[in-house]
Amino acid sequence: MKKALPILVAVILVVAGAAYVFLSKPAAAPEAKPVFYSPGDPFITNVKDSNHLLKVSLVLVLDDNKATKTLLEQLNLRNAEVRDTVLFILRDLTADEISATTAQDDLREQIRTALNDKMDTQEIKGILFNDFVMQ
């Protein structure tokens, strides 16, 4: 019995130490989830200097923070400006630019930058394409 007591005390100390280390870690911050905004119907426009049409539907990826609700309200109120900005960019594309291997990535960045400037924010983090078709 005398030999078991020191072993029991040692086990209790190890378990208590492990519990202290485990429980004293700060809680992980919740992972931010993106917020999505759709400007509505697909964009359909002529391709510059060709007989082709371009059809694009997209979704904006917004930063998830307290200001996002305000930005969503502004996007809804100013949806015509959002659509005009995107359409202006799409209308200026040539068939060669649309067919380039980096066209969609370049266009994502161009639209994101233009919309952030138009809305006076930096909360639009990305652009996702649902459709991107040239006929």
N, C-alpha and C positions, 0 to 999 in steps of 0.2 A: 504494500500500500504506500510505503514511504517513497518508493521509486516511481510510482504512478503519479504522485502529486506534482513533482517538478515537470514532468512531461505534460500533464494537464494544464499547468500554469503557462508553459511555453506555447502550447497550442492556442490557448485563449489569447495570449499576447499577440501571436502571429495573426489570428483572425481579427482581433481588434485593430491592429495596425493596418491590415489590408482593407478593412471596412472604412477606416479613417481616410486612407489614401483614395479609395474609390469614391467615397461620398464627398470629399472636399474638392473634387474637380469642379470647375465652373460648368454650368449647364451650357450646352452647345446652343448657339443662336439658331433660331429656326431658319431654314433655307428659304430665301426669297423666291416667290413664284412669279413668273412673268404674267402680265396682264395683256390681253389681246384686244385690238380694236379693228373692226372692219369698216372701211369707208363706203361699203354698199356694193352696188352693181359692178360688174367687171368694166374695165376700161377698154374701149375699142377705138382704134384710131388708124389712120393711114400711115404707112411707113414712108418716111421721107424719100423722095426721088425714086419711087417704085410703085407698082400696082398692087402691092401686098397690103394686107391688114394685120394689125397686131392686136391680140386680145390678151389682157392681163387682169387677173384678180389677185389682190394682195391683202395682207393683214399686217398691222403695225404691232410690234412687240414693245411694250412699255415697261419701264422700271417699276417695280412694286415698292412704293413708299407712300407716305402720307399725301404727297402732292399729286399722286396718280389720279385720285378722284377728281380733283380740279382739272387736270389735263383731259380726262375723259369727257368732262362737261364741255370744255373748250373745243375739243375735237368734234363733238356732236353739234355744238352751236356753229362751228366754222367748217362743217363738212364740205360745203361748196368750195371753200378755199383750199382744203386738203385735196379734193378731187382735181381742181384746176391746176394745182402745183404738180401733181403726179402726171396728169394728162399733158401738160406743157413739156415735161421731161420726155415722156414716151413719144410724143409727136416729133421730137427732134432727132430720133434715132433712124439711122439708115439700115438697110437690110444687112450690110456687112457687119455693122456694129452689133446687131441683134444675133447674128450667127457666130460671133466670136466666142471662143471657149470661156472667156471670163466675163461675158456680157451680163449674165444675171448677177454675179457678185459685184461687178462695177455698178450696175443699176441699183442694187440694194443700197449700196453706200451713198450713191448720188441722191436717191429719194430720201433716205434717212436724214442726210445732212440738210437737204432743202426743206424738209418738213420741220426739223428742229429749229432751223432759222425762221421759218414762217410762224411757228408757234412760240418762238422765243423761249425755248427749253432745251434741255439735253436729256430728257427722259425717254425719248424714242430710241430704243436700243437696237432695234433690228427691223427688218422687213422680211416677211415670208411670202412666197408666191404660191398661190393655189392653182393658178393657170398661167401659162406663158406660151402662147401659140401665135405663130406667124403663118398666115395663109397667102 
